[in-house]
Amino acid sequence: MSSRFQDLSLKILYEEYRSLKTEIHGRSRDQLVCITSSLLGISALFGAIASNPDQLRPLFLLAPWVLLVFGIIWCDHHTTIHLIGSYIKHLELHRIPEILGHNLSEDASTKKLFESSPEMLLNTGWEAWFSGERKRHRKSWKRNLVGLIGSIHRFLPLFYFLLPSVLSIASYFSSERCGSVNISPWLELSLVLFDSGQTIIFILFWYRACLATDF
């Protein structure tokens, strides 16, 4: 492999790295938009219900439309961000050291050094540092604390997007039982079926995110 080709390969990887980091930043920003938009939407919806509960109580069935749509988008962004991060990890730990190894091996004085200690090529980049920190704390009390926080974090999308949706549907049927709801049975059935479908889709996207990521 020529030195010119190696330099070109590194430049291509660097530009790809920059574009992927930009993609991660953009999707992270969109995740924040999903959270704030769903919060504003659900606040406006509940505010309308509170202003005229007898007439507008059926709006409870619209809450899953607001929350779960943003929740599905949020989970999709979460999965994609992790997949991009996994690819960047591959670049840092494998592809770039491989190219650098070829470059360094052209120098006879360094070839022997890196043949005896190939792990030196891996001691660069965020992923290498993060892996070292995780190994350093593996046997400490921090490992248990991080594991607990990770377990709680895994279920946060359910608490934020799914639980309020279920409570909204339950509130609607509770008010209907009290005889304070006047809505067409066909419209009611359509909304309930749509909410149920969205709930299933959201759970599938959340489960996909759990499988594809460390959350």
HUBEL-V527417 format. One record per helix or strand. SS is the DSSP state (2 for helix, 1 for strand). FROM is the first residue (numbers start at 1). TO is the last residue. If there is no record, write none. Layout:
# HUBEL-V527417
SS	FROM	TO
SS	FROM	TO
This chain:
# HUBEL-V527417
2	3	51
2	53	105
2	108	116
2	118	122
2	125	136
2	141	154
2	156	177
2	185	212
